[in-house]
Amino acid sequence: MNRVVKNQRNLEDGYQLWLRYAPVTDAPTLTAYRTAITQIMINASSATLSIAQEEIEAGLERLLGVTVPLAKQPDRSGTLVIGTPHNNHVIAELKLGQALDQVGDEGFVIVRTVFQGNDYIAIAANTDIGNLYGVFHFLRHLQTHKPLHDLNISSSPKTKLRMLNHWDNLDRTVERGYAGFSLWDWHKLPDYISPQYKDYARANASVGINGTVLTNVNANALILTKQYLVKVAALADLFRPYGIRVFLTARFSAPVEIGKLDTADPLEPDVIAWWQKKADEIYELIPDFGGFLVKANSEGQPGPHDYGRSHSEGANLLADAVAPKGGVVIWRAFVYDENIPDDRAKQAYDDLVPQDGMFRENVLLQVKNGPIDFQPREPYHPLFGAMPKTPLMLEVQITQEYLGCATHLVYLAPLFKETLDADTYCYGPGSLVADVVDGSLDKHVVSGMAGVSNIGTDRNWCGHPFAAANWFAFGRLAWDHRATSEDIAEDWLRMTFTNEDRFVGLAKAMMIESREAAVNYMTPLGLHHIMARDHHYGPGPWVKGGRADWTSIYYHRADSTGIGFDRTPAGSDAVSHYFSPYREQLSSRDTCPEELLLWVHHIPWQYTMKSGRTLWDELCFKYNSGVESVRHMQQTWDSLAEFVDVARFEHVKGLLEIQEKEARWWRDACLLYFQTFSKLPIPPEYEQPAESLKYYQALTHYYVPGIPERRFG
Ligand code: BDP
């Protein structure tokens, strides 16, 4: 490809993510910053505060273009005071007590204040980690060129566990990973500590992520052997001062596989003793070990059902083992079984709701945003609101398994927000999923959000230059689910690219548009799970045969009369899992939001939609508008060349070309296939399919990244 390169500015590679600390070039802003910050007072009495010092010194030097000296005393205006009331006498004297009381263990307060005649900025917290979070927040403030007068910020996290889930295998492949191999170089650990681990920790701490599950939910028991645990301990040591605790996935059959027992039955005394011993061994090496994440009896994973025991019995076994050391067990609610004939969307609810109240206090259930599986759009999972006695974590997928892998620009904050902001009605109107998740609704002391990581060894971490926005957005929303998708996108763009308003405005609109675009060209109107088999890359609405609940025809149910999965009381009745009035709203075709129509109803092809179009025509319209949106995104990006370094500009441009091509692929393949049932023409105002249905059905993709380890043979 020989593009004329107009913009010769430095070639950025994305490695620095949103922590570029690019020099402030706007003169009035720079002057105001240099006046307000002339020296730093911090008592780096802990590893965490040393990091805070390192970060603020380096950040200010790069942003302000001057070295801001350290001071022992706040003897002049412009002192930036960082600390807790215990380690910094100025912070103690500023009497921020009330504000600090409200921000708890991890929050912070940032104020500009005049004290004894001097004008200070204080970053205050109750703990060292609160200070580090405050420092990152302050640096973000500067990076996004916000004013420093009247600074009065109080911030604290809404959820306790803000975690990345790495689906990383021990051979360094990453299940559903599209950004290279796993960061964890097990072969060289614990001796060689890659500098990238530190940058990983910095990036996470900068958005408040405080936990990481290092290994795949489709777990390998070897991680629990001493040989691997010492490697895990090396990572835990490095992450600790960044406030990040390490968690591992526990393979339920580990007592058999590595413990030489002949059963993993959770009620067997030998099994109980084995897990207790294992937990003790882990805590010897990693005193602040977070706990276990478990996928059990799902998609072939072992679990308590193998022994006729329940999920709560399985979870409690592990919970008891880690409880004495303050660990938790995060048990996944992603459970379904091909041998149960009922609608897959109902199975987790049917199994788990009766067990509400049976889990130990240190068990959290981790629930995906929707009842099927990380689809471009699904209704929220009906478990939210239905298990008041159990803390429910929200699990979202940051990696884009069902959203074009790392080749499509899809900004996911709107998807995450759609779930968080959804009303469960469990205690009447206004009982949001977010309120369930943060524990406020049912007064849980533990709470959390988990994001399946999109990070790998690619130089820019996440593959697509815009994919890092999803890592960033996850962290920001786990910290505060009230933040808006727009504000998060804006911060990320300013930090990642430039503060030029024209760029920020247009690129932000492009990001916001991107999620709906993907829904429209992949799975409009409530369609779901119609992608290619196994690797899930590209369309596959014709997929049938083999395990029924892994086929597309199971989900779209297209036939000559119409299309869609009837989940009303006349069908699978999955709607009954939702509280009124949402249940009734979904149940009626007239009130069901059209964006979920085919998720809940089997609709005739000639049904009249709100637009006045027939369902078939609406489907054609949606698929086409998805393609149009991608073209619009391309135009937007092309108009922004002057603002972006050439490397990242060309990278995004090239990927948008792939996205446009693949949007057409999705549209043409799906419409041609569904047309075999509707027998209706694609209206002439739309582009007609470029190839035949046979052509699309015959396309085969080899070695798509991210397919599960077990399939590498
Ligand atoms: C599915 C993925 C599979 C994961 C599974 C899970 O295709 O690779 O193992 O989710 O969440 O969407 O356990």
Boltz pocket constraint, residues with backbone or C-beta under 6 A from the ligand:
constraints:
  - pocket:
      binder: B
      contacts: [[A, 175], [A, 176], [A, 217], [A, 218], [A, 295], [A, 299], [A, 334], [A, 373], [A, 374], [A, 401], [A, 534], [A, 706], [A, 708]]
      max_distance: 6.0
